[in-house]
């Protein structure tokens, strides 16, 4: 990998790169040689090691982007999205993501909590927004993801949710009767608070 190759990677919009991404974009055929070159760029300060096999341009990388690159496919969801939307008030230091497995990872001092969702749901794009370099659930999708995994959950404020959107996304969970019943109960609660 020539210096120009690493610089072209660094000029991309991504803030985080996996070893595989660097390998593919560099055209290098010898992974051991590429590891040595990456090590060289880390020593020079041109790459920042975030965790094994994950590198950033510098310490100011996008943590949500890293979350979706540690395990793929994945997208930001659950309390991370609901907290930002004002649906839950409790602060969580972790970044929550939907993935194909359940794991908790600490990388560069940040905790990433992955919750397993069935593949057919995980890969369905309904209610997921593509941001610069990562995917994130809309509040309605995050709300449904939580209901999918938790039988009883306390939501602090249901008013930010677009209920038409909730019902539009609900079918991707495969006609789950328990979920449908819960969604109707939460919707009624939201209506009661308005009246």
C-alpha positions in Angstrom: 0.0 0.0 0.0 1.5 3.3 -1.1 1.2 6.4 1.1 -1.2 7.8 -1.5 -3.5 4.8 -0.9 -3.7 5.5 2.8 -4.3 9.2 2.2 -7.1 8.4 -0.3 -8.8 6.4 2.4 -8.3 9.3 4.9 -9.9 11.7 2.4 -13.1 9.7 2.3 -16.1 10.8 4.3 -15.7 7.8 6.7 -14.1 8.5 10.1 -13.7 4.8 10.9 -12.2 2.0 8.8 -12.1 -1.7 9.3 -9.0 -3.7 8.4 -11.1 -5.3 5.6 -12.1 -1.9 4.2 -8.4 -0.8 4.1 -7.4 -4.2 2.5 -10.0 -3.9 -0.2 -9.4 -0.3 -1.0 -5.6 -0.6 -1.0 -5.5 -3.6 -3.4 -2.9 -5.2 -1.1 -2.8 -9.0 -1.5 -0.6 -9.7 1.6 -2.5 -9.0 4.8 0.6 -9.3 7.0 2.3 -6.6 4.9 -0.7 -4.4 5.2 -0.7 -4.9 9.0 2.9 -3.7 9.1 2.1 -0.7 7.0 -0.9 0.2 9.1 1.3 -0.1 12.2 3.7 2.4 10.5 0.8 4.9 9.9 -0.3 4.5 13.5 3.2 5.4 14.7 3.3 8.4 12.4 -0.1 9.6 13.8 -2.0 9.2 10.4 -4.2 6.5 11.8 -5.7 6.0 15.3 -6.2 2.5 16.6 -9.7 2.2 18.0 -9.8 -1.6 18.7 -8.3 -4.6 17.0 -9.0 -4.4 13.3 -10.7 -0.9 13.6 -8.9 2.4 12.8 -10.0 6.0 12.8 -8.6 9.1 11.1 -8.1 10.6 14.6 -9.6 10.6 18.1 -12.6 12.7 16.9 -14.2 9.8 15.0 -18.0 9.2 14.9 -18.8 6.7 17.6 -22.1 5.8 15.9 -20.2 4.9 12.8 -17.9 2.7 14.8 -20.9 1.0 16.4 -22.3 -0.1 13.1 -18.9 -1.3 11.8 -17.9 -3.5 14.8 -20.7 -5.9 13.8 -22.4 -5.7 10.4 -25.2 -5.7 9.6 -26.2 -3.4 12.5 -28.0 -0.1 13.1 -28.3 2.3 16.0 -31.5 1.8 17.9 -33.1 1.2 21.3 -32.4 3.7 24.1 -29.8 5.6 22.1 -32.5 6.7 19.6 -35.3 6.9 22.1 -33.3 9.1 24.5 -32.4 11.5 21.7 -36.0 11.7 20.6 -37.2 12.4 24.2 -39.2 9.1 24.4 -37.1 8.0 27.4 -35.5 10.4 29.9 -32.9 8.1 31.5 -29.4 8.7 30.3 -27.4 5.7 29.2 -23.7 5.9 28.6 -23.8 3.0 26.2 -24.5 3.2 22.5 -27.2 0.6 21.7 -27.4 -1.1 18.3 -29.5 -3.9 16.7 -27.4 -6.7 15.3 -27.3 -10.4 14.6 -25.9 -11.2 18.1 -26.1 -10.0 21.6 -22.7 -8.6 22.9 -21.3 -5.8 24.9 -18.0 -4.4 23.7 -15.8 -1.7 25.1 -13.8 0.2 22.5 -11.7 3.2 23.3 -13.5 3.8 26.6 -17.0 3.6 25.1 -19.4 0.8 25.7 -21.4 -0.6 22.7 -24.4 -2.8 23.6 -25.7 -5.0 20.7 -29.0 -6.7 20.9 -29.9 -9.6 18.7 -32.8 -9.2 16.3 -33.9 -11.8 13.7 -32.2 -11.4 10.4 -35.4 -10.7 8.4 -36.1 -7.8 10.8 -32.5 -6.6 11.0 -32.1 -6.4 7.3 -35.4 -4.7 6.6 -34.8 -1.0 5.8 -38.3 0.2 6.9 -37.8 2.9 9.5 -34.1 3.0 9.2 -32.3 6.2 8.0 -29.0 6.2 6.3 -26.8 9.0 7.7 -23.3 9.9 6.5 -21.6 6.6 7.4 -24.0 4.7 9.5 -27.6 3.6 9.8 -29.9 4.7 12.6 -33.5 3.8 13.4 -36.2 6.4 13.4 -37.8 6.8 16.8 -40.8 4.7 15.7 -38.5 1.8 14.7 -36.5 2.0 17.9 -39.7 2.0 19.9 -40.8 -1.2 18.1 -37.4 -2.8 18.5 -37.7 -2.2 22.2 -41.2 -3.7 22.3 -40.0 -6.7 20.2 -37.3 -7.5 22.8 -39.0 -6.4 26.1 -42.3 -7.6 27.3 -42.8 -4.6 29.6 -41.0 -1.4 29.2 -41.6 2.0 30.7 -41.5 4.8 28.1 -41.4 8.3 29.7 -43.0 10.3 26.9 -44.8 8.8 23.9 -45.8 12.1 22.3 -42.8 12.4 20.0 -43.9 9.2 18.1 -45.7 9.4 14.8 -48.3 6.6 15.3 -49.0 6.3 11.6 -45.3 5.5 11.1 -45.4 3.0 14.0 -48.3 1.1 12.4 -46.6 1.3 9.0 -43.4 -0.3 10.3 -45.1 -2.9 12.6 -45.7 -5.6 9.9 -41.9 -6.2 9.5 -42.0 -8.0 12.9 -43.9 -10.8 11.3 -47.4 -10.4 12.7 -46.3 -10.7 16.3 -49.6 -10.7 18.2 -48.0 -9.8 21.5 -46.3 -6.8 19.9 -49.5 -5.7 18.1 -51.4 -5.8 21.4 -48.6 -3.8 23.2 -48.5 -1.2 20.5 -52.2 -0.6 20.8 -51.9 -0.3 24.6 -49.1 2.2 24.3 -51.0 4.1 21.7 -54.1 4.3 23.9 -51.8 5.6 26.8 -50.5 8.3 24.5 -54.0 9.3 23.5 -55.2 9.4 27.1 -52.3 11.7 28.1 -53.3 14.1 25.3 -57.0 14.2 26.4 
